[in-house]
Amino acid sequence: MIDGPYYLLTVLGVLGTALVAGVFCAFSTFVMRGLAALPPAQGVAAMNAINVTAVTPAFMVVFVGSAVLCSVIAVVTFVLWPDDGTVELLVGSALFLLGSFGVTMVANVPRNDTLLGLDPETPEAAAYWPSYVREWTRWNHVRMIASAGTAVAYVLALT
């Protein structure tokens, strides 16, 4: 069984990645649907406001902190190669680093940047909005599942 500081790192990993999964779940299950139901100009303006305010210290500590923690857990696992939980810890770390943090950087943030560059009142914004919602939400599902999968893998490593 995992013990000592390694145990604490894993518990913190469960908490952080589960919190991130919850945020992504909220967006996938009702926030994006609510925004998509608005007229395009209002949806674009609202999503731009959300994207700007999402980059708060509180969320960034949880999101980036979880990525750092997953990296530390992966490195420590490779170095110590514990008898128990090795596969779960490595799989969990890879899920979050690639499927949550990585997808955010290569799929969601570029779409957010494109949307932020559009004036919500323009025909270009109205034309981009439906594909933005569809594609951004699809990638958000991936982030949600990867984050939740990490939390589950870490819990399994603790048992």
GROMACS elastic network, one bead per residue, 0.5 to 0.9 nm:
[ bonds ]
;  ai    aj funct       b0    kb
    1     7     6  0.87662   500
    1    82     6  0.84610   500
    1    83     6  0.77728   500
    1    84     6  0.57418   500
    1    85     6  0.76984   500
    1   157     6  0.81924   500
    1   158     6  0.67612   500
    1   159     6  0.71888   500
    2     5     6  0.89781   500
    2     6     6  0.65154   500
    2     7     6  0.53749   500
    2    10     6  0.86509   500
    2    82     6  0.76326   500
    2    83     6  0.86972   500
    2    84     6  0.68833   500
    2    85     6  0.75196   500
    2   157     6  0.76999   500
    2   158     6  0.62577   500
    2   159     6  0.85458   500
    3     6     6  0.58729   500
    3     8     6  0.77855   500
    3   158     6  0.88107   500
    4     7     6  0.53617   500
    4     8     6  0.67423   500
    4     9     6  0.89815   500
    5     8     6  0.50212   500
    5     9     6  0.62185   500
    5    10     6  0.86561   500
    6     9     6  0.50897   500
    6    10     6  0.62776   500
    6    11     6  0.87080   500
    6    73     6  0.78612   500
    6    76     6  0.81076   500
    7    10     6  0.51656   500
    7    11     6  0.62327   500
    7    12     6  0.86438   500
    7   158     6  0.74339   500
    8    11     6  0.50824   500
    8    12     6  0.61120   500
    8    13     6  0.84240   500
    9    12     6  0.51612   500
    9    13     6  0.60740   500
    9    14     6  0.87299   500
    9    69     6  0.71792   500
    9    70     6  0.88641   500
    9    72     6  0.84281   500
    9    73     6  0.69973   500
   10    14     6  0.62432   500
   10    15     6  0.87023   500
   10    69     6  0.84533   500
   10    70     6  0.86189   500
   10    73     6  0.71589   500
   10    89     6  0.82336   500
   10   154     6  0.62854   500
   10   155     6  0.80077   500
   10   157     6  0.82593   500
   10   158     6  0.75789   500
   11    14     6  0.50639   500
   11    15     6  0.63459   500
   11    16     6  0.86710   500
   11   154     6  0.76350   500
   11   155     6  0.77583   500
   11   158     6  0.81371   500
   12    15     6  0.50644   500
   12    16     6  0.60252   500
   12    17     6  0.84548   500
   12    66     6  0.82505   500
   12    69     6  0.79536   500
   13    16     6  0.52271   500
   13    17     6  0.59656   500
   13    18     6  0.82009   500
   13    66     6  0.62874   500
   13    67     6  0.89110   500
   13    69     6  0.62816   500
   13    70     6  0.66307   500
   13    73     6  0.82584   500
   13   150     6  0.82957   500
   13   151     6  0.70661   500
   13   154     6  0.71448   500
   14    17     6  0.55105   500
   14    18     6  0.58825   500
   14    19     6  0.84776   500
   14    66     6  0.89433   500
   14   148     6  0.89596   500
   14   150     6  0.73448   500
   14   152     6  0.75223   500
   14   153     6  0.85450   500
   14   154     6  0.59339   500
   14   155     6  0.66468   500
   15    18     6  0.52268   500
   15    19     6  0.61237   500
   15    20     6  0.86892   500
   15    66     6  0.87585   500
   15   151     6  0.73356   500
   16    19     6  0.52010   500
   16    20     6  0.63229   500
   16    21     6  0.86437   500
   16    62     6  0.57667   500
   16    63     6  0.72835   500
   16    65     6  0.76847   500
   16    66     6  0.53802   500
   16    67     6  0.89676   500
   16    69     6  0.86911   500
   16   151     6  0.81850   500
   17    20     6  0.50266   500
   17    21     6  0.60573   500
   17    22     6  0.85810   500
   17    62     6  0.79952   500
   17    63     6  0.77071   500
   17    66     6  0.60928   500
   17    67     6  0.85140   500
   17    70     6  0.89223   500
   17    96     6  0.75604   500
   17   147     6  0.53444   500
   17   148     6  0.67255   500
   17   149     6  0.87566   500
   17   150     6  0.65515   500
   17   151     6  0.56226   500
   18    22     6  0.61904   500
   18    23     6  0.87813   500
   18   147     6  0.64993   500
   18   148     6  0.57847   500
   18   149     6  0.88245   500
   18   150     6  0.79366   500
   18   151     6  0.55278   500
   18   152     6  0.85544   500
   19    22     6  0.50528   500
   19    23     6  0.64537   500
   19    24     6  0.87818   500
   19    62     6  0.75542   500
   19    63     6  0.85759   500
   19   147     6  0.85995   500
   19   148     6  0.88396   500
   20    23     6  0.51645   500
   20    24     6  0.62848   500
   20    25     6  0.84705   500
   20    59     6  0.85577   500
   20    62     6  0.70966   500
   20    63     6  0.63102   500
   20    66     6  0.83685   500
   20   100     6  0.88535   500
   20   143     6  0.88554   500
   20   144     6  0.76558   500
   20   147     6  0.65156   500
   20   148     6  0.81625   500
   21    24     6  0.51313   500
   21    25     6  0.58995   500
   21    26     6  0.85989   500
   21   100     6  0.88822   500
   21   143     6  0.74387   500
   21   145     6  0.72393   500
   21   146     6  0.78882   500
   21   148     6  0.52595   500
   21   149     6  0.88218   500
   21   151     6  0.85181   500
   22    26     6  0.62010   500
   22    27     6  0.87471   500
   22   144     6  0.75109   500
   22   147     6  0.86966   500
   22   148     6  0.81361   500
   23    26     6  0.52546   500
   23    27     6  0.65723   500
   23    28     6  0.88140   500
   23   144     6  0.80883   500
   24    27     6  0.51551   500
   24    28     6  0.61424   500
   24    29     6  0.85810   500
   24   140     6  0.63869   500
   24   141     6  0.74172   500
   24   143     6  0.68672   500
   24   144     6  0.50772   500
   24   145     6  0.88145   500
   24   147     6  0.85438   500
   25    28     6  0.50314   500
   25    29     6  0.59285   500
   25    30     6  0.83705   500
   25   140     6  0.82237   500
   25   141     6  0.75579   500
   25   143     6  0.89232   500
   25   144     6  0.57699   500
   25   145     6  0.85460   500
   26    29     6  0.53707   500
   26    30     6  0.59338   500
   26    31     6  0.61993   500
   26    32     6  0.85725   500
   27    30     6  0.57919   500
   27    32     6  0.55380   500
   27    33     6  0.82176   500
   27   137     6  0.77604   500
   27   140     6  0.76673   500
   27   141     6  0.88691   500
   28    31     6  0.67145   500
   28    32     6  0.62612   500
   28    33     6  0.78559   500
   28   137     6  0.60441   500
   28   138     6  0.82444   500
   28   140     6  0.64454   500
   28   141     6  0.61617   500
   28   144     6  0.79414   500
   29    32     6  0.72712   500
   29    33     6  0.71983   500
   30    33     6  0.51290   500
   30    34     6  0.60275   500
   30    35     6  0.86124   500
   31    34     6  0.51704   500
   31    35     6  0.62480   500
   31    36     6  0.85987   500
   32    35     6  0.50107   500
   32    36     6  0.59518   500
   32    37     6  0.85362   500
   32    47     6  0.87023   500
   32   133     6  0.69042   500
   32   137     6  0.70543   500
   33    36     6  0.50450   500
   33    37     6  0.62467   500
   33   133     6  0.85335   500
   34    37     6  0.52284   500
   34    38     6  0.69389   500
   34    43     6  0.85963   500
   35    38     6  0.54343   500
   35    39     6  0.84760   500
   35    40     6  0.86132   500
   35    42     6  0.80004   500
   35    43     6  0.50076   500
   35    44     6  0.81298   500
   35    46     6  0.73192   500
   35    47     6  0.73469   500
   35   133     6  0.85093   500
   36    39     6  0.76276   500
   36    40     6  0.75276   500
   36    43     6  0.62598   500
   36   129     6  0.82726   500
   36   130     6  0.75389   500
   36   133     6  0.68070   500
   37    40     6  0.84597   500
   37    43     6  0.77783   500
   38    41     6  0.79818   500
   38    42     6  0.59863   500
   38    43     6  0.53477   500
   38    44     6  0.89736   500
   39    42     6  0.54629   500
   39    43     6  0.61155   500
   39    44     6  0.86489   500
   39   126     6  0.85285   500
   40    44     6  0.59345   500
   40    45     6  0.83930   500
   40   120     6  0.74587   500
   40   121     6  0.82732   500
   40   125     6  0.73703   500
   40   126     6  0.51708   500
   40   127     6  0.84041   500
   40   129     6  0.62735   500
   40   130     6  0.80919   500
   41    44     6  0.52854   500
   41    45     6  0.61275   500
   41    46     6  0.85440   500
   41   119     6  0.83891   500
   41   121     6  0.52594   500
   41   122     6  0.77514   500
   41   125     6  0.71915   500
   41   126     6  0.64904   500
   41   129     6  0.85907   500
   42    45     6  0.51083   500
   42    46     6  0.59694   500
   42    47     6  0.84820   500
   42   120     6  0.72076   500
   42   121     6  0.84755   500
   43    46     6  0.51284   500
   43    47     6  0.60321   500
   43    48     6  0.84366   500
   43   120     6  0.82116   500
   43   129     6  0.78075   500
   44    47     6  0.52146   500
   44    48     6  0.60196   500
   44    49     6  0.85407   500
   44   115     6  0.71163   500
   44   116     6  0.82626   500
   44   118     6  0.84672   500
   44   119     6  0.84608   500
   44   120     6  0.55162   500
   44   121     6  0.87420   500
   44   125     6  0.71813   500
   44   126     6  0.80529   500
   44   129     6  0.67089   500
   45    48     6  0.51545   500
   45    49     6  0.62054   500
   45    50     6  0.86869   500
   45   116     6  0.85731   500
   45   119     6  0.83267   500
   45   120     6  0.57232   500
   45   121     6  0.87529   500
   46    49     6  0.50837   500
   46    50     6  0.62126   500
   46    51     6  0.86454   500
   47    51     6  0.60423   500
   47    52     6  0.85525   500
   47   112     6  0.84268   500
   47   115     6  0.84076   500
   47   116     6  0.86653   500
   48    51     6  0.50890   500
   48    52     6  0.62041   500
   48    53     6  0.86378   500
   48   112     6  0.74365   500
   48   113     6  0.89553   500
   48   115     6  0.69683   500
   48   116     6  0.56761   500
   48   120     6  0.89937   500
   49    52     6  0.52408   500
   49    53     6  0.61904   500
   49    54     6  0.84573   500
   49   116     6  0.89183   500
   50    53     6  0.52056   500
   50    54     6  0.58129   500
   50    55     6  0.89161   500
   51    54     6  0.51590   500
   51    55     6  0.70747   500
   51   112     6  0.69649   500
   51   116     6  0.84303   500
   52    55     6  0.60705   500
   52    56     6  0.85276   500
   52   116     6  0.88095   500
   53    56     6  0.61929   500
   54    57     6  0.88567   500
   54    58     6  0.89982   500
   54    59     6  0.67899   500
   54    60     6  0.81370   500
   55    58     6  0.83531   500
   55    59     6  0.67028   500
   55    60     6  0.62558   500
   56    59     6  0.55508   500
   56    60     6  0.60073   500
   56    61     6  0.84358   500
   57    60     6  0.50811   500
   57    61     6  0.58285   500
   57    62     6  0.85561   500
   58    61     6  0.54025   500
   58    62     6  0.66032   500
   58    63     6  0.88353   500
   59    62     6  0.51854   500
   59    63     6  0.60036   500
   59    64     6  0.82493   500
   60    64     6  0.53906   500
   60    65     6  0.70982   500
   61    64     6  0.56108   500
   61    66     6  0.77132   500
   62    65     6  0.50836   500
   62    66     6  0.57563   500
   62    67     6  0.85803   500
   63    66     6  0.52378   500
   63    67     6  0.64867   500
   63    68     6  0.88412   500
   63   101     6  0.79176   500
   64    68     6  0.62138   500
   64    69     6  0.84908   500
   64   101     6  0.79262   500
   65    68     6  0.50655   500
   65    69     6  0.60080   500
   65    70     6  0.85079   500
   66    70     6  0.59728   500
   66    71     6  0.84757   500
   66    96     6  0.82774   500
   66    97     6  0.89647   500
   67    70     6  0.50790   500
   67    71     6  0.62096   500
   67    72     6  0.86650   500
   67    93     6  0.82589   500
   67    96     6  0.69136   500
   67    97     6  0.60362   500
   67   100     6  0.86949   500
   67   101     6  0.66811   500
   68    71     6  0.50490   500
   68    72     6  0.62178   500
   68    73     6  0.85960   500
   68    97     6  0.88566   500
   69    72     6  0.50174   500
   69    73     6  0.60529   500
   69    74     6  0.85210   500
   69    93     6  0.86450   500
   70    73     6  0.50146   500
   70    74     6  0.60956   500
   70    75     6  0.86221   500
   70    89     6  0.85974   500
   70    90     6  0.88216   500
   70    92     6  0.78188   500
   70    94     6  0.79660   500
   70    96     6  0.71570   500
   70    97     6  0.70388   500
   70   150     6  0.89945   500
   71    74     6  0.51120   500
   71    75     6  0.62127   500
   71    76     6  0.85666   500
   71    93     6  0.66647   500
   71    94     6  0.86161   500
   71    97     6  0.75537   500
   72    75     6  0.51480   500
   72    76     6  0.59929   500
   72    77     6  0.83437   500
   72    93     6  0.89588   500
   73    76     6  0.51660   500
   73    77     6  0.59180   500
   73    78     6  0.85524   500
   73    89     6  0.70726   500
   73    90     6  0.79038   500
   73    93     6  0.70813   500
   74    77     6  0.50784   500
   74    78     6  0.62131   500
   74    79     6  0.86647   500
   74    89     6  0.67540   500
   74    90     6  0.56304   500
   74    91     6  0.89027   500
   74    92     6  0.87386   500
   74    93     6  0.59769   500
   74    94     6  0.80813   500
   75    78     6  0.51319   500
   75    79     6  0.61902   500
   75    80     6  0.85886   500
   75    90     6  0.89794   500
   76    79     6  0.50274   500
   76    80     6  0.58726   500
   76    81     6  0.77648   500
   77    80     6  0.52883   500
   77    81     6  0.50823   500
   77    82     6  0.67040   500
   77    85     6  0.88958   500
   77    86     6  0.63747   500
   77    89     6  0.71247   500
   77    90     6  0.71890   500
   78    81     6  0.52642   500
   78    82     6  0.85452   500
   78    86     6  0.82454   500
   78    90     6  0.82961   500
   79    82     6  0.87600   500
   81    84     6  0.85297   500
   81    85     6  0.89975   500
   81    86     6  0.63510   500
   82    85     6  0.69025   500
   82    86     6  0.59601   500
   83    86     6  0.69666   500
   84    87     6  0.83170   500
   84    88     6  0.88717   500
   84   157     6  0.69433   500
   84   158     6  0.83880   500
   84   159     6  0.88204   500
   85    88     6  0.52216   500
   85    89     6  0.59573   500
   85    90     6  0.85296   500
   85   153     6  0.87849   500
   85   154     6  0.81068   500
   85   156     6  0.72524   500
   85   158     6  0.68991   500
   85   159     6  0.81492   500
   86    89     6  0.52610   500
   86    90     6  0.61733   500
   86    91     6  0.84967   500
   86   157     6  0.72511   500
   87    90     6  0.52593   500
   87    91     6  0.59417   500
   87    92     6  0.83143   500
   87   153     6  0.86977   500
   87   157     6  0.80099   500
   88    91     6  0.51745   500
   88    92     6  0.58387   500
   88    93     6  0.84080   500
   88   150     6  0.85669   500
   88   152     6  0.87477   500
   88   154     6  0.62041   500
   88   155     6  0.85312   500
   88   156     6  0.66144   500
   88   157     6  0.53726   500
   89    92     6  0.51166   500
   89    93     6  0.60399   500
   89    94     6  0.85533   500
   89   150     6  0.83137   500
   89   153     6  0.64987   500
   89   154     6  0.57641   500
   89   156     6  0.86117   500
   89   157     6  0.62093   500
   90    93     6  0.51403   500
   90    94     6  0.61264   500
   90    95     6  0.85225   500
   90   153     6  0.87531   500
   91    94     6  0.51598   500
   91    95     6  0.60550   500
   91    96     6  0.87408   500
   91   149     6  0.89291   500
   91   150     6  0.74738   500
   91   153     6  0.70192   500
   91   154     6  0.88290   500
   92    95     6  0.50894   500
   92    96     6  0.63898   500
   92    97     6  0.86146   500
   92   146     6  0.83380   500
   92   147     6  0.84608   500
   92   149     6  0.66829   500
   92   151     6  0.71004   500
   92   152     6  0.77989   500
   92   153     6  0.51300   500
   92   154     6  0.61783   500
   93    96     6  0.53946   500
   93    97     6  0.60381   500
   93    98     6  0.83834   500
   93   150     6  0.65418   500
   93   153     6  0.86798   500
   93   154     6  0.85128   500
   94    97     6  0.51589   500
   94    98     6  0.57394   500
   94    99     6  0.75368   500
   94   146     6  0.89994   500
   94   150     6  0.81698   500
   95    98     6  0.55325   500
   95    99     6  0.50984   500
   95   100     6  0.69690   500
   95   101     6  0.89818   500
   95   145     6  0.89108   500
   95   146     6  0.52284   500
   95   147     6  0.69886   500
   95   149     6  0.69659   500
   95   150     6  0.58934   500
   96    99     6  0.52986   500
   96   101     6  0.61662   500
   96   102     6  0.79547   500
   96   143     6  0.79593   500
   96   146     6  0.57169   500
   96   147     6  0.54661   500
   96   148     6  0.86949   500
   96   149     6  0.80455   500
   96   150     6  0.59378   500
   96   151     6  0.89612   500
   97   100     6  0.59552   500
   97   101     6  0.50791   500
   97   102     6  0.58249   500
   97   103     6  0.85875   500
   97   146     6  0.88651   500
   98   101     6  0.59605   500
   98   103     6  0.64475   500
   98   146     6  0.82854   500
   99   102     6  0.58316   500
   99   103     6  0.54696   500
   99   104     6  0.81316   500
   99   142     6  0.64342   500
   99   143     6  0.55608   500
   99   144     6  0.85823   500
   99   145     6  0.81384   500
   99   146     6  0.51550   500
   99   147     6  0.74485   500
  100   103     6  0.53699   500
  100   104     6  0.60600   500
  100   105     6  0.87598   500
  100   140     6  0.84508   500
  100   142     6  0.72021   500
  100   144     6  0.71976   500
  100   145     6  0.83559   500
  100   146     6  0.57705   500
  100   147     6  0.59781   500
  101   104     6  0.51283   500
  101   105     6  0.64210   500
  101   106     6  0.88917   500
  101   143     6  0.76691   500
  101   147     6  0.89741   500
  102   105     6  0.52189   500
  102   106     6  0.62592   500
  102   107     6  0.82349   500
  102   143     6  0.88718   500
  103   106     6  0.52207   500
  103   107     6  0.53326   500
  103   108     6  0.67737   500
  103   109     6  0.86821   500
  103   139     6  0.70596   500
  103   140     6  0.83153   500
  103   142     6  0.77938   500
  103   143     6  0.66946   500
  104   107     6  0.56094   500
  104   109     6  0.58474   500
  104   110     6  0.85993   500
  104   139     6  0.80840   500
  104   140     6  0.80627   500
  104   143     6  0.73710   500
  105   108     6  0.63965   500
  105   109     6  0.54720   500
  105   110     6  0.72761   500
  106   109     6  0.66484   500
  106   110     6  0.65591   500
  106   111     6  0.89681   500
  107   110     6  0.59557   500
  107   111     6  0.66196   500
  107   112     6  0.89580   500
  107   135     6  0.86302   500
  107   136     6  0.74093   500
  107   139     6  0.66846   500
  107   140     6  0.88943   500
  108   111     6  0.52914   500
  108   112     6  0.61772   500
  108   113     6  0.87069   500
  108   135     6  0.85687   500
  108   136     6  0.58174   500
  108   137     6  0.87222   500
  108   139     6  0.68346   500
  108   140     6  0.74326   500
  109   113     6  0.60802   500
  109   114     6  0.85912   500
  110   113     6  0.50173   500
  110   114     6  0.62183   500
  110   115     6  0.86191   500
  111   114     6  0.50831   500
  111   115     6  0.61633   500
  111   116     6  0.85375   500
  111   132     6  0.68316   500
  111   135     6  0.85872   500
  111   136     6  0.70126   500
  112   115     6  0.50865   500
  112   116     6  0.60347   500
  112   117     6  0.86275   500
  112   132     6  0.85324   500
  112   136     6  0.84620   500
  113   116     6  0.50439   500
  113   117     6  0.62933   500
  114   117     6  0.52103   500
  114   118     6  0.68428   500
  115   118     6  0.53866   500
  115   119     6  0.83789   500
  115   120     6  0.85096   500
  115   125     6  0.73649   500
  115   128     6  0.79105   500
  115   129     6  0.79725   500
  115   132     6  0.78673   500
  116   119     6  0.77327   500
  116   120     6  0.87135   500
  118   121     6  0.84604   500
  118   122     6  0.75451   500
  118   124     6  0.72924   500
  118   125     6  0.57107   500
  119   122     6  0.56905   500
  119   123     6  0.89397   500
  119   124     6  0.81425   500
  119   125     6  0.64601   500
  120   123     6  0.83412   500
  120   124     6  0.83848   500
  120   125     6  0.54708   500
  120   126     6  0.73010   500
  121   124     6  0.85048   500
  121   125     6  0.68983   500
  121   126     6  0.75928   500
  122   125     6  0.53709   500
  122   126     6  0.65408   500
  122   127     6  0.87727   500
  123   127     6  0.60504   500
  123   128     6  0.85524   500
  124   127     6  0.51010   500
  124   128     6  0.61124   500
  124   129     6  0.85316   500
  125   128     6  0.51022   500
  125   129     6  0.59187   500
  126   129     6  0.53301   500
  126   130     6  0.76378   500
  127   130     6  0.68469   500
  127   131     6  0.79702   500
  128   131     6  0.57233   500
  128   132     6  0.60199   500
  128   133     6  0.87466   500
  129   133     6  0.61451   500
  129   134     6  0.86468   500
  130   133     6  0.52683   500
  130   134     6  0.62676   500
  130   135     6  0.86427   500
  131   134     6  0.50716   500
  131   135     6  0.58996   500
  131   136     6  0.80862   500
  132   135     6  0.53604   500
  132   136     6  0.55910   500
  132   137     6  0.80443   500
  133   136     6  0.53370   500
  133   137     6  0.58194   500
  133   138     6  0.83791   500
  134   137     6  0.54027   500
  134   138     6  0.61760   500
  134   139     6  0.88437   500
  135   138     6  0.50598   500
  135   139     6  0.63200   500
  135   140     6  0.84789   500
  136   139     6  0.53136   500
  136   140     6  0.60428   500
  136   141     6  0.87431   500
  137   141     6  0.62015   500
  137   142     6  0.87609   500
  138   141     6  0.52625   500
  138   142     6  0.67990   500
  139   142     6  0.50714   500
  139   143     6  0.64379   500
  139   144     6  0.87264   500
  140   144     6  0.60820   500
  140   145     6  0.85815   500
  141   144     6  0.50335   500
  141   145     6  0.61437   500
  141   146     6  0.84697   500
  142   145     6  0.52717   500
  142   146     6  0.60241   500
  142   147     6  0.84988   500
  143   146     6  0.51357   500
  143   147     6  0.59976   500
  143   148     6  0.84907   500
  144   147     6  0.52513   500
  144   148     6  0.61174   500
  144   149     6  0.83892   500
  145   148     6  0.51708   500
  145   149     6  0.58469   500
  145   150     6  0.84902   500
  146   150     6  0.61322   500
  146   151     6  0.87484   500
  147   150     6  0.51177   500
  147   151     6  0.64653   500
  147   152     6  0.87966   500
  148   151     6  0.51363   500
  148   152     6  0.62816   500
  148   153     6  0.86193   500
  149   152     6  0.50696   500
  149   153     6  0.60254   500
  149   154     6  0.85308   500
  150   153     6  0.50460   500
  150   154     6  0.60948   500
  150   155     6  0.85270   500
  151   154     6  0.52122   500
  151   155     6  0.61951   500
  151   156     6  0.86427   500
  152   155     6  0.50714   500
  152   156     6  0.61589   500
  152   157     6  0.86140   500
  153   156     6  0.50527   500
  153   157     6  0.62265   500
  153   158     6  0.88038   500
  154   158     6  0.64263   500
  154   159     6  0.89863   500
  155   158     6  0.51137   500
  155   159     6  0.66104   500
  156   159     6  0.52611   500
